Amino acid sequence: MTIAVHIGKDTEEDDEPSYGRITPEEFAALDPDSVTLLDLREPADVAVHPVEGAINAPLDPLAHVLRTVPKDRKVVVYCAEGWWSEEVAEILADRGYDVASLIGGFRAYQQYLDGQSAR
């Protein structure tokens, strides 16, 4: 499956790191064994709506957790609403990771799942 449209590095002078973005539908179709899922939500939010196989990295221990994220496969980053994951995706891209951020965060993914179950 091809994931996302890459942003950044539009010109040679652009020093912004390049990272991708995925939709909630693409996120739902991910094989958790083929990517590293990095969940930036707070532990209480994760407890209510866990994502199997995800690494929880809330703001406080983020620097420590980032040192342990493997570089051998794509990293998909998400948070509650998508803003924080965009920032972390930039950090990881700058460090050489193949990374994508979930558009709209976990809230958009949950809305997608709710829409699927209503069908």
N, C-alpha and C positions, 0 to 999 in steps of 0.2 A: 504494500500500500504506500503510495506517495503521500507524504504529510506536508501540508502547509505551503504557503508562499513565503519566500525569504524576504526580509526587509533589511535595510542598511546596505552600506557599500555600493551606493548607486553610482558613484564616480570614483576615480582613482584617488582623488583628494579627500574623499570621505573616510574618516578614521573610525567611524562607528562600527562596532562589531555586528556581524550578521547572525540573525537567529530567525527561526520560523515561528509561525503561529498556526495553531490547529483549531478546528471548530469543535463544539461539543459532540457532534455526530462522529467526527474522526476520533475524538478521545474515547467515545464509547466503543469503537471498533478496534482499539489498540490491543495488541497481544502483550500483556504485562511481562511476559518472559522475554520480549524482544526490545524493551525499552526500560529505562530507569524512571520511575515516577517520583517526583519530588514535590511533596505536599507542604505548602507554606502556611497552611491554616493552623490556628491554635489547637492544642491537644483536646480541648473540650469540643470543638467543632468536629475534629476527626473522630472522636468517640461516638458522636451522634450519627455521622455519615462516613464511615471508614471506606477507603479504597484499598482493596487487597493488593499487597505487595509494595505499596507506596512507602517511601522514606519520609517521615514527618520531620520537618525542619522549620519550626516556628522562628520568629525573629530573634529571640534571645540566644539560642545556641547555633545560629545560622553559620557563622564563620567556621565553627568546628565541623559541622555537618558537611559543608561544601568541600572540605579537604578529603572527605571520604567518598564522594560521589565518583563512581567509575567513569572513565573516559572511553571505554571500549564499545559503547552503544549510545544511541540517541537518548537524551534526557528530556522529559516532558515536565515542565514546571507549571504548577497551578496554585492559586490561592483562592480566597473567598470570592473576590470580584474581578481579578485579573490585573490590577494595577501593580501590586507587589511582584507578581510573577514576571511581569515585563521587565522590571528592574533587575531581578535575579537572573533572568535569561540573558540580559546584556552582560552581566558580570561573568556568567559561565561562558558565553560566547567569546568574551575577551580573554578568557583563560584557555581557549581552544576546544571547548566542548561543542558537539553537534547538539543543539538545543532548540526546543520549541516551547512556546507559552500558550496555554489554553485561553482562547479568546473568551472574555466575559467571566473567567474563573469558574469555580465549582458551582456557583449559583446558576450560571448559564447551563452547565452540564446537568444539574438537577432539574432545571426547567425542561431541558430536552428529554430527560428520562420520564418526567411527569407527562409530557406530551405523548410519548410513545406508549405509556401504559393506558392513556385515555382512549387510544384507538381501538 
